[in-house]
Amino acid sequence: MPELPEVETVVRGIAPHLKKRRITQVELRRADLRVPFPKGFKERLEGAGITGISRRAKYILIELDTAETLVIHLGMSGSLMFREAPFKKHDHVIFTLDNGKKLIFHDPRRFGLMDLVKDTKTHKLFAHLGVEPLAEGFNSVTLGASLKTRSGPIKTAIMDQKVVVGVGNIYASESLFQAHISPLRKANSLKKSEISALCEGIKNVLELAIKSGGSSIKDFVQSSGKPGYFQHSFEVYGHTNKPCLCAAKHGILKITPLVKKITQQGRATYYCNNCQK
């Protein structure tokens, strides 16, 4: 499923083409996605001017001059890109702008979501969300406060959207590796220095992923139609039984440890039990 870097990549790709444009036509090629479209979806969008575009967690937010915000979630296989006809089988929503360009939502698995929201702070999709990891409010103090009462594994904690948003499975493994923290550690056992290192690890990994256009493991493509490239920079994710890069870089061991794979809450976790304590 697209996580923060993938969604941010899409936002940055489509934003220049949407700013100050107006939606002239909306074509719904099916009655629903993961859930039905809101009542009057097409009519409420047609004629609306676009005043801003941003991201909150894994959601794309397109602000309108009608005092509503178009909320888009890509689901597992959704993509947004500018294309022309002929349209494809899984092109479910087509937005035509006042300059004739068409923004197409393509989603083979139909796990995506679209809604029209008046308040993105209090709406049920957003009210429970934690801090943005690339915002100034995300630091060792705020993260430490959230971890105090959590006795479960640290990897599970940082994937909880109530703690910090957008840190998906891949980025959790990569961030913990950078911070030299075992994914098995209890969240409330981390020292201040470790929490600080984890904050930096999360920020570094997410920023590098965004620069690489996200990660394309299966379905994700950027708004240009190109895949992301961060998967070529993974240091631990998917490296089962491969030599640990950290130990290899520093040449501190006669026998280089191998990356291990375990399952936590049904998700694959990759780590080095020598480098990560």
C-alpha positions as CSV (number, residue, x, y, z in Angstrom):
1,M,0.0,0.0,0.0
2,P,1.4,3.5,-0.8
3,E,2.8,5.1,2.3
4,L,3.8,8.7,3.0
5,P,6.7,8.9,0.5
6,E,4.6,7.5,-2.3
7,V,1.6,9.8,-1.6
8,E,3.9,12.8,-1.2
9,T,5.5,12.0,-4.5
10,V,2.1,11.9,-6.2
11,V,1.1,15.2,-4.6
12,R,4.3,16.9,-5.8
13,G,3.7,15.5,-9.3
14,I,0.2,16.7,-9.8
15,A,0.2,19.9,-7.8
16,P,1.8,22.2,-10.5
17,H,-1.0,21.1,-12.9
18,L,-3.9,21.7,-10.5
19,K,-3.0,25.0,-9.0
20,K,-5.6,27.7,-9.8
21,R,-7.4,25.4,-12.2
22,R,-11.2,24.7,-12.2
23,I,-12.9,21.3,-12.5
24,T,-15.2,21.4,-15.4
25,Q,-16.3,17.8,-15.6
26,V,-16.3,14.7,-13.5
27,E,-16.9,11.3,-15.0
28,L,-17.6,8.4,-12.6
29,R,-17.2,5.1,-14.4
30,R,-18.5,3.1,-11.5
31,A,-20.8,3.7,-8.5
32,D,-18.2,3.2,-5.8
33,L,-14.6,2.4,-4.9
34,R,-13.9,0.9,-1.5
35,V,-17.0,2.8,-0.3
36,P,-19.7,4.6,-2.3
37,F,-19.0,8.1,-3.5
38,P,-20.6,10.8,-1.3
39,K,-24.1,12.1,-2.3
40,G,-23.9,14.6,-5.1
41,F,-20.2,14.0,-5.6
42,K,-20.1,14.8,-9.3
43,E,-22.3,17.9,-8.9
44,R,-20.4,19.3,-5.9
45,L,-17.1,19.1,-7.8
46,E,-18.1,20.4,-11.2
47,G,-17.4,24.1,-11.5
48,A,-15.3,24.1,-8.3
49,G,-12.0,26.0,-8.3
50,I,-8.8,24.4,-6.8
51,T,-7.2,26.6,-4.2
52,G,-4.6,24.2,-2.8
53,I,-3.2,20.6,-2.8
54,S,-1.5,18.9,0.1
55,R,-1.1,15.6,2.0
56,R,-2.2,14.5,5.4
57,A,-0.9,11.1,6.4
58,K,-1.6,8.8,3.4
59,Y,-4.4,11.1,2.1
60,I,-4.3,13.5,-0.8
61,L,-6.2,16.7,-0.1
62,I,-7.4,19.0,-2.9
63,E,-8.9,22.2,-1.4
64,L,-11.8,23.8,-3.3
65,D,-13.3,27.3,-3.3
66,T,-16.6,25.7,-2.3
67,A,-15.3,25.3,1.3
68,E,-14.9,21.6,0.8
69,T,-11.8,19.4,0.4
70,L,-11.6,16.5,-2.0
71,V,-10.0,13.6,-0.1
72,I,-8.3,10.8,-2.1
73,H,-6.8,7.7,-0.7
74,L,-4.9,5.5,-3.2
75,G,-5.7,2.2,-1.5
76,M,-3.4,-0.6,-2.6
77,S,-3.2,-0.1,-6.3
78,G,-4.5,3.4,-7.0
79,S,-2.7,6.0,-9.1
80,L,-3.4,9.6,-10.3
81,M,-1.9,10.8,-13.6
82,F,-2.7,13.1,-16.5
83,R,-3.6,11.1,-19.6
84,E,-5.9,11.3,-22.6
85,A,-8.3,8.8,-24.1
86,P,-8.6,6.0,-24.9
87,F,-9.3,5.2,-21.2
88,K,-8.3,1.9,-19.6
89,K,-10.5,-0.7,-17.9
90,H,-9.7,0.4,-14.4
91,D,-9.9,4.2,-15.0
92,H,-12.7,4.8,-12.5
93,V,-12.8,8.6,-12.1
94,I,-11.8,11.2,-14.7
95,F,-11.5,14.9,-13.7
96,T,-11.4,17.3,-16.6
97,L,-9.9,20.7,-15.9
98,D,-10.7,24.1,-17.5
99,N,-7.5,23.8,-19.7
100,G,-8.7,20.5,-21.1
101,K,-6.3,18.3,-19.1
102,K,-7.7,15.1,-17.6
103,L,-6.6,13.8,-14.2
104,I,-7.4,10.0,-14.1
105,F,-7.8,7.9,-11.0
106,H,-6.8,4.3,-11.9
107,D,-7.4,1.5,-9.4
108,P,-7.4,-2.2,-10.4
109,R,-8.2,-3.5,-6.9
110,R,-10.7,-0.7,-6.0
111,F,-9.4,-0.2,-2.5
112,G,-9.1,3.5,-3.0
113,L,-11.4,6.1,-1.5
114,M,-12.8,9.5,-2.4
115,D,-14.8,11.8,-0.2
116,L,-15.8,15.5,0.1
117,V,-15.0,16.9,3.6
118,K,-15.7,20.3,5.2
119,D,-13.2,19.9,8.1
120,T,-10.1,17.8,7.7
121,K,-9.2,18.1,11.4
122,T,-12.4,16.8,12.9
123,H,-13.6,14.4,10.2
124,K,-13.5,10.7,11.2
125,L,-10.7,10.0,8.7
126,F,-8.4,12.5,10.3
127,A,-9.4,13.1,14.0
128,H,-7.3,10.2,15.3
129,L,-4.1,10.9,13.3
130,G,-0.8,11.6,15.0
131,V,2.0,14.0,14.2
132,E,3.5,14.3,10.7
133,P,7.0,12.8,10.8
134,L,8.5,15.6,8.5
135,A,6.8,18.4,10.5
136,E,8.6,20.5,13.1
137,G,6.3,19.0,15.8
138,F,7.9,15.6,15.4
139,N,10.8,15.3,17.7
140,S,12.2,13.1,20.5
141,V,10.0,14.8,23.0
142,T,6.7,14.2,21.2
143,L,7.7,10.7,20.1
144,G,8.9,9.9,23.6
145,A,5.6,11.0,25.2
146,S,3.7,8.7,22.8
147,L,5.9,5.7,23.6
148,K,5.7,6.0,27.4
149,T,2.6,3.9,27.8
150,R,3.3,1.4,25.0
151,S,4.8,-1.9,26.1
152,G,4.4,-3.6,22.6
153,P,7.2,-3.8,20.0
154,I,8.7,-0.5,18.9
155,K,8.1,-1.4,15.2
156,T,4.4,-1.8,15.9
157,A,4.3,1.5,17.8
158,I,5.8,3.6,15.0
159,M,3.4,2.1,12.5
160,D,0.5,3.1,14.6
161,Q,-1.1,6.2,12.9
162,K,-2.1,7.6,16.3
163,V,1.6,7.9,17.2
164,V,3.1,9.1,13.9
165,V,1.6,9.0,10.4
166,G,2.8,7.4,7.2
167,V,5.6,5.2,8.6
168,G,4.6,2.0,6.8
169,N,6.1,-1.5,7.0
170,I,9.1,-0.9,4.7
171,Y,10.0,2.5,6.3
172,A,9.6,1.2,9.8
173,S,12.2,-1.6,9.2
174,E,14.6,0.8,7.4
175,S,14.2,3.5,10.1
176,L,14.9,1.1,13.0
177,F,18.0,-0.2,11.1
178,Q,19.3,3.3,10.7
179,A,18.8,3.9,14.4
180,H,20.4,0.6,15.4
181,I,17.2,-0.4,17.4
182,S,15.8,-3.9,17.4
183,P,12.2,-4.1,16.2
184,L,11.5,-6.4,19.1
185,R,12.3,-3.9,21.8
186,K,9.5,-2.7,23.9
187,A,8.5,0.8,22.9
188,N,8.6,2.2,26.4
189,S,12.1,0.7,27.0
190,L,13.9,3.2,24.6
191,K,16.3,5.7,26.2
192,K,16.2,9.4,25.2
193,S,19.2,9.0,23.0
194,E,17.6,6.0,21.2
195,I,14.4,7.9,20.7
196,S,16.3,10.8,19.2
197,A,18.2,8.4,16.9
198,L,14.9,6.9,15.8
199,C,13.4,10.3,15.0
200,E,16.4,11.1,12.8
201,G,16.2,7.7,11.2
202,I,12.5,8.1,10.3
203,K,13.0,11.5,8.9
204,N,16.1,10.5,6.9
205,V,14.5,7.4,5.4
206,L,11.3,9.2,4.4
207,E,13.1,12.1,2.9
208,L,15.4,9.8,0.9
209,A,12.4,7.8,-0.3
210,I,10.6,11.0,-1.5
211,K,13.7,12.1,-3.4
212,S,13.7,8.6,-5.1
213,G,10.0,8.9,-6.0
214,G,8.9,6.4,-3.4
215,S,9.1,2.6,-3.5
216,S,7.6,0.4,-6.3
217,I,7.3,-3.1,-5.0
218,K,4.1,-4.1,-6.9
219,D,1.6,-1.5,-8.2
220,F,2.8,2.0,-7.2
221,V,3.7,4.4,-10.0
222,Q,4.3,8.2,-9.8
223,S,2.0,10.7,-11.5
224,S,4.3,10.5,-14.5
225,G,3.6,6.8,-14.9
226,K,7.2,5.9,-13.9
227,P,7.9,3.6,-10.9
228,G,9.6,4.8,-7.7
229,Y,13.2,3.9,-7.2
230,F,13.8,3.8,-3.4
231,Q,13.5,0.0,-3.4
232,H,17.0,-0.1,-4.9
233,S,18.3,1.7,-1.8
234,F,16.8,-0.6,0.9
235,E,19.5,-1.4,3.4
236,V,17.6,-4.2,5.2
237,Y,14.0,-4.7,3.9
238,G,13.9,-7.8,1.7
239,H,17.5,-8.7,2.4
240,T,16.8,-12.0,4.2
241,N,20.0,-14.0,4.8
242,K,22.1,-11.3,3.0
243,P,25.1,-9.8,4.8
244,C,24.3,-6.9,7.1
245,L,25.4,-3.7,5.4
246,C,26.2,-1.9,8.7
247,A,28.7,-4.5,9.8
248,A,30.2,-4.7,6.3
249,K,30.7,-1.0,6.1
250,H,32.6,-0.8,9.3
251,G,34.5,-4.1,8.9
252,I,34.2,-4.7,12.7
253,L,33.4,-8.4,12.5
254,K,35.3,-11.5,11.3
255,I,32.0,-13.1,10.4
256,T,29.4,-10.7,9.0
257,P,26.0,-11.2,10.5
258,L,23.0,-12.0,8.2
259,V,19.7,-10.1,8.0
260,K,16.9,-11.9,9.6
261,K,13.2,-12.0,8.7
262,I,10.4,-12.4,11.3
263,T,6.7,-11.7,11.3
264,Q,5.1,-9.1,13.6
265,Q,1.4,-8.6,13.5
266,G,1.2,-10.4,10.2
267,R,3.8,-8.2,8.6
268,A,7.4,-9.0,7.5
269,T,10.1,-7.4,9.6
270,Y,13.8,-7.4,8.6
271,Y,16.6,-6.6,11.0
272,C,20.1,-7.5,12.1
273,N,20.3,-8.8,15.6
274,N,23.9,-7.8,15.9
275,C,23.6,-4.2,14.9
276,Q,20.2,-3.6,16.3
277,K,19.9,-3.9,20.0
